[in-house]
């Protein structure tokens, strides 16, 4: 089983505190009063339902357990509680029609873990969850199947939100404790909670699947996946090794969130090789402490105050230091915000419209000899996280551009005239940093496609307008024909009344144009 969560953000869980935590520290467009009103209303509506439902769930699931989602439940259907009722495991409704198995923090309705993040099943009575020694979820219609592949005796939820499959009792060393065959703490999604170990074999993945956290030999690293097949590191925290040393050959490091307000890095034993302190460092907190990799790529810590989640730690403090705060082909200038690399385009919905389709081949097509690569040059730009960017030393800007231009896997390059460093961008162009130093020059390749898209869009609009005009014309002609037909019927009826119901001669084919002569004849008769 692997712990990946590429679609979680796109799921739109409609949770009050998920919305608050993942959006509150980004740019928002709604007025603050409207946001507060929305949070208050949704909290009052959802929280009592969640707590009342959680109170009725079991505290352990044995072999033979089976459940299906209840169609009348709008948000979360609990199946299993911990003994304190602070955490609950059950069905989480996603996008109204989909389902994920989740562990929830009941007071805040915040999901802490998902069992099947990559493939969701339907919220349907044909979807089943059962425990037969393995925890299994099955949806026959979508052929979704997920299993822990264990042979346990029971499923329990501990007071720290860890979901475990246990078997028998371990009597070794005179300690009567159950054997743990599987636990959710070994497969984190985007969140770590206090006392949870994060090892070198694990990956923490942001809810949109773009960013991940992994451990190196002596560091914590944050990585971005920019559709290029390889990950780019953008943040690195290396162990200071002040209280203990990392000894080569003594095993990998691991990380743990400490309840006293810090992220500890360990190799062996209980003495940390590094401490990354939070705002609540060495303060006594009653609420849950957790670390989350956010959709913008930032690593943040929060603690539960009893009524809300409080921000406790931010790994990347400056917006422009995030991996892509202004989207593709964006330019982030400290103190000024976002703009576009291409001055002829405008920032719209967090993206610059000049960006073309991503491609693994950034060269012209040799078969058709068609040059569909446009080059954009821009002064006063700098690569982000350049400490971990690949670079070459070239004597001139021209040679730096040639190094990228002749490389089909190069999307762009940034040259520093002062140092001679030529930074190679081997991933689709994201946000770069704006600087007042015009000696730092960027060279960027753009696949021709964005302009075609605009042309095609304009053509589509034109065709749509033309089609609408034709329909209007057809409607007008049809309406006119209907009026003529109705007038003919009216004339026929009048003539029948005048002639005693006998229609003869040319009057049976008269239209509206002859209606005035009929009236005249009638008046003359009088």
N, C-alpha and C positions, 0 to 999 in steps of 0.2 A: 504494500500500500504506500502511496506517495501523498505528500501533503502539498498540493498546489491549489491556488485560489484565483485563477485568472478572471473569472466572471463575477466575482462577488460585488464589486462596485456597480457594475452594470445591472445588477439584479434589482436595484431600487427597493430596498427592504421596507421603506416607509416606517422606519423606527424613529421616535422622537430624539433619542439620545445618539443614535447612529448619525442622524442628520446633524445634530449639534456638534459632535466631536469631529466628524470628517469635513465639515464645511465651515465651522465657526472661525477658523484661523486662516481661511482663504478669503478672496474677494467675494462679497455677496451683493446682490442687487436689491433684495427686498429691504424695506424700512425695518429698523430694529424693533419698533413697536409691533409690526405685523409678525415678525419672527417670534417675538416673545408670546404673542397671542396664540400663534400656531403651536408652539411648544407646550403652552399651558393646556390648551384644549386637547391635544393628542395625548399628553401625559395623563390627564384625568380620564380620558376615554379608555386608554389601553392598559395603564398600570393596574387598576382594580381588577380588570378581567384576567390579566396575567397572574396576579397574586392569588386570586380566588381559584383559578384553574390549577395553579401549581400546588395549592394546598391539598388537592385531591389525588395527586400522583403518588405512586408507590415509592418505597425507599430501596427496593432491590427487585430485579427482574430475573426470574428463574427460567430454566429450559421449558419450552412449550409456549412462552409468551408470544403473542401476536397482536398487531394493532394496524388499523387503517385510519387515514385522516378523516376527521369529521367535517363535512362540507359547510356546516354552520359556523365554524370557528374562523374568525377573520385574521388572526395574527399568529398565535402560538398555542399548540396543543401539547401539554406536558405529559410525559410518560414516566419519568423517574425524577425524584428529588434527592438532594442531600439531606442529612439529618437536621440541618439548621434552616432549611427552606430558603436559603439565599441563592441557590443555584438549581436549575432545572434542565433536564434533558428531554427533548421531544421534537415534534414537527414544527418547523418554522415556515410559514407561508411567504413565498417570494413572488413578487409581481402578480399577485392575486391567483395565479393558476399553477405555480410551481412550488416545489417542496424541497427543503433541505433538513437534514438531521442536525440539530444544533444543541450546544450547551449555552444556556442563557443566564445572565446575572439578573435575577428576578426583580430586585428593587428598581433597576434602571431599564429593564427590558433590553439590555445590550447583549448581542451575541458575542461570545468569547471564543467559540470553536465551532467548526462545521465538519461533518463527517464526509460528505460527498460534494466538495466544492466545484469540481470540474464538470460534473454531469448531474444536472438536477432532474428529479422525477416530477410527475404531475401530482397536483393536489386532487387525487381521485380515489374512489373506493377500491379501485383495482391495484393501487399502490399499497404494498404491505411492508411492514417492518416486523421482523420476528427474531427471537433468540433461541437458537438450537445448539448452543455451545459457541456459536459465532453470532455476532450482531450482523444482521443482513437487511438490506433494503432492496426491494425489487419492484420494477414497473414493467410489466410484460408488454405494454403498448410501445413504449420507447426503447424497450430492451435494455433499460438501465439496471445494472446489477452491481452492488457494492457489498463487500464482506470483509470482516476482520480475519477470517480464515483461522479460527481458533477452536479449541475443544474445552471450553470453560464450563463452570457450574452456574455462575451468576454474573449479572451486570450490576455494578454499583456506582454511585456518584459520590465522591468524597467532598469534604467540607472546603476544599481548595479549588473546586470545579473540575477535578481530574476524574474522567470517566474510565472505569477499569473493568476488565473481564478477569474474574478470579476463579481459581480452582483449588478445592480442598484446603488443607492446612499444611504449612511447612513446619515440621517438627524438628528440623535441624537446629542445633545450638540451643535446644530447649526453648525455642520461641514459637509459639503457636500463632502463626500469621498465615493468611492465605497466600498462595502463589499467584503472582500477577502475570497473566499471559499476554495481555495487551492493555495499553492505556493511551488516552487521548493526548497526554502531555508529550508523548513521543512523536506526535504528528501535528505540530502547531500549524495554524493557518496564518493570520496576520497579527496575532496577539499572544503575548506572554504574560502570565500572572505571577504573583509572588510565590516563591519556593519552586517554581517550575524551571527545570534544567534545560538549557538550550545547548546542544552539542554540535560538533563539527560535521555530523552526518545530517543535520536538519537544515531546513530552509524556511525562513519567515518571508511570506509573500504578501505584497500589498493587495488590497481588495480588487484593484483593476488589473492585476497581473503584470504590471510594468516594472515594478521594483522589488528587490529581494535583499534580505540580510543573511549573510553567511559568515562563518568564522574561518580565519586563516591560522597559520602557525602561532602567531602572537598578536592578532588583531581582530577587530570586528569590522566588517566591510559592508557597505551598501552598494548595490549594483543596479544598473538600468539596462533594460532590454529595449533597444531602439530598432526593432525589426531588421537587424542585420545578421542575426544568427549567433552573435557573441555578446557577452555582457560587458558593460563599461563600468568600472568602479568610479564612484563619485564622492564617497566619504569613507574615511578610514580612521579608526581609533586604535592606536597601538598601545599595548600594555606597558605601563611605566615600570613595573617590576620593582616597586619601592619596598614592599614588605616580604615578597617572595620572588624567586627567580624561576623563569621557565627553563627547564632542563631538557635539552634535546634527547629524544629517545624515551622520555618518561610519559609519553602519551599525549593526546591532543588536549587543547584547552576546552573549557565549557563556560557558559555564562548563566547567571541566575539573578532574578530580580529579588532583592532583599527587602523584607517588610520595613526595615528602618530607613528606606529611602535612597537606595543606590543600586546600580547595576554592577555586580561583581564578576570578575573574570578569574577563573581558577584553572589550575592544572591538576594537581593532586592535593589532597588534604583540605583543610578548612581555611587556610590563610590565602586571601586573594592575591593574585599577581597584579591586579589593577582594580581601582574603584572609580566608577563614574557616578558622581553624586547628583541627586535630584534636589529640588527646592526644599523638600521635606526631609532632608538628610538628618538622621538621628533625632527625628521628632516622632513622638508617639501618635500613630494614626490608628483609628478603629476601623476605617473602611478599607476596601480592597485596593491594592496597588497593581497597576498593569502597565505594560509597554506595548505600543502598537506602531506598526509600519503603515504610515498613512498613504492615501492615493497620490499625493504630490511628491512622494519619495522621502518625506521627512520621518525621523524616528522620534516619537514622543511618549512621554509617560504621563499617566493620570492617576489620581486617587479619588475614591468615592467618599464624598463628604457627608453622605446621609441623604442628600437631596439632589446632588448634581455631581458630574465629573469635573474635577479641578485639574487644570494643566500643571504638571509638576516638573517637566523636563522637555527641552527641545534640543535635538542634536545639531540641526542646521538653523542658525538664528537669522541669517540674512536671506531674504526672498530670492535674490539673484544668485545665491549659492546653491539653490535647489537644482535638480537635474534638468528640468525643462519648464520653468515657471511661465514662460510666454508662448509655449507651444513651438511647432516646427517653424523654422525660418524666422524666429522671434529674436528680439534684441532687448535684453534687460539691462537698464542703466541704473545703478544705485542712486536713489533719491529722485529718479524721474519715472520709474516704472517701465511698462512694456511698450514696445513699438515693433516695427518690422524691419528686417534687414534690407528689403527692397523698398525704397522710399515711395515707389509708385503704388504700393499696396497699403491697405489699411487693416489694422487689427480688428477682427470680427469674431466674437464668441470664443476668444482665447486663442485663435489661430490666425496666421497670416495667409491670405488667399493665394499668394504666389507659389506656394508649395505644390509641386506636382506629385504624381504617384510614385510610391517607393519602388525601387528596382534594385536587384543585386548586380546589375550590369550598367555601370554609369559611363559607357562608351557608345559611340555611334554604331549603328547596325552595319556590319561588314557585308551582308548579303545585298541589302538595298542601297548601301552607301548613303543612307539617309541620316543626316545629322539632327537628332532630336534632343541634343544636349545644349541647353542655354547656360551661359556663364554669367554669374553675378559677382561683381567685385565691390568691396566696401571697406573704407578706411575707418580707423577708430574702433576696431573690434578686437576682442580677446577671447580665447577659449576658456570655458569654465573648468573647474577642478583640474588645472593644467599640471598639478603635481603628479597626476596619474595618467596623463595623456601621452600617447606615443608621439615622438618627434624625431626629426632628422636635422642635421646642421647643413645649411646650404649657403653659398656666398651671396645669393641674390634672390629677390622676389620672383624673378622669371624662372629660375631653376626650381624654386619651391612649387610654383604653379605647374611646371612641367612634370615634377615628381608625382603630382596628383592627377594631372591631365592624362598621363600615359598609364595610369593605374585604374583599371575598370572597377575595382572595389573601393576606390576613394571617392567620397562624396564632397570633399572640400578640404581646404588647408588654410591655416592662419600663419602668417609670417611676421616675425619680430625683427625689424631691421637692426635693432640695437644688439641683439644676441645672436642673430643668424639662425634662430630656432624656427623650424618649419613643422608646425603641429599638423599631423595627418588625421583627418576625421574619417574613420572607416565605418561610420554608421550614418543613417539618414540625418540630415541637418536638423538640429534641435535649437534650443535657445543659446545665443552667444551673449557675451558681456559687452556692454558699451563702455568705451573709454575715450578720453579727450586726446589720447596719444595717436596721432594719425600715422605714425611709423609702424603701427600694428595693422596689417592689411589682411582682409579675408578674401578667399577665392572659393566660390561655391558653384557646384553643378546643380542644375535643375532640369529634370526630365520634362520635355515639352508635353503637356497634358492638361495642366491647369488652365492654359489659355483655350485649348480645345474644349475643355469642359465648359468654359464660359461661353464660347461660341455656340456649342451644342445647346447650352441652356437657353441662349438668346434665340436660337433657331426654334427650339421647342416652344418657347413663349410665343414666337411669331406664328408658328403653325397652329398653336392653340387659339390665338386671337382670330386667325383666318377661319378656322373651323367654327368658332363661335359666331362669326359674322354670317357664314353660310347657313348655320342652323337658324339664325334669326331671320335670314331671308326666306328660308323654307317655311318657317313658322308664319311669316307675314303673308306669303302666297297662299298657304293653307287656310289661314284665317279669312283672307279675301274670298277664296273659293267657297268657304263655308257660308259667308254672308250672301253670296250670289245664290247659292242653293237654297238658303232659307227664304230669300225674297221670292224665288220662283215658287216655292211651296205656298207662300202667302198669297201671291197673285192667283195661283190655281184655285185656292180656296175661295177667294173673292169672286172669281168668275163662275165657279160652281154655284155660289149663292145667287148671283145675278141671273143665271140661265136655268135655274132649277135643278142644278146638279148635272147638266149635260155639258160636256166639254167637246168642242168641235173646231175645225179649221186651225188657223195659225196660233190661236191663243194658248194651245197646249204647250207651245215651245217658247212662250214669251219670257223674257228675263226682266231684270230690274230697269233696264233702259226703256222698256215699253210701259212702265208702270204709270208715268205721267199722262200718256195718251188715254189710258183706260179711265183715269180719274176725270179727264176732260170730257170724254164721251158720257160718262155717268152724269156729270153736272149739266151737260147740255140736254140730256134727256129730261132732267128735272125741269 
